[in-house]
């Protein structure tokens, strides 16, 4: 959550305001259906238990979008890479608009930047073509990564930390990480908590796709890496969700659901009643006028100065 400088797009203009906290959220009703068409008065936002005055509000926001796609290419994912490539290509073609950006990072025993931020479908497709088992440092536009010399198996948390810190922190607008993995981390230098912290500092929503190869784990659907709880913690804290690929939901289906959520977001900004930029964590909570509605948003933010 960006504190100290708020960038707000409304009516095709960019407004700059100080001491704004920006929150992206989606609202779900019964059967988890997305709820659109709400007004500012439908939302009540609390910070550390104190209600805040919502200063700016837009629905179904068209703010610029930056997507970081993180793909697990460790040994447990070898048979899934071709499917991930195809589905991700279709996702980018469908969701990206001319003013949007995307980048691709693969992670196995180390992290590799396959394609830096771009709006070019061709460059993104070229990056996806480089997805391969246990990719090392190299690729289209490689950059130094903190895990390059680390002997590890699946550096999931390092990859999330890298994406948030190096690629998203300086971006404006909406920021999303989509990570495809079975949720097992082996050998990251960063912890799950550090990865979550960095995503929160970068004002980034993390959507996790729990995708396991049943054959690798010796069973049918329902047998996998066992990392769903870890992924859920990360996504819940940042305002995202966990989706699981299974017999009822293909990877294409899940990409479509993520796309629908990103197009149904509400953008909210407020000036906190506690103006101190002391680095402390501030808890956020939403109360809806309609008790049947549930808000999906980050759990809080760190009050740091820019």
Buried (B, 14 or more C-beta within 10 A) or exposed (E): BBBEBBBBBBEEEEEEEEBBBBBBBBBBEEEEEBBEEBEEEBBBBEBBEEEBEBBBBBBEBBBBBBBBBBBBBBBBBBEBBEBBBEBBBEBBEEBBEEEBBBBBBBBBBBBBBBBBBBBBEEBBBBBBEBBBBBBBBEBBBBBEBBBBEBEBBBBBBBBBBBBBBBBBBEBBBBBBBBBBBBBBBBBBEBEBEBBBBBBBBBBBBBBBBBBBBBEBBEEEEEBBBEBBEBBBBBBBBBBBBBBBBBEEBEBBEBBBBBEEBBBBBBBBBBBBEEEEBEEEEBEBBBEBEEEEBBBBBBBBBBBBEE
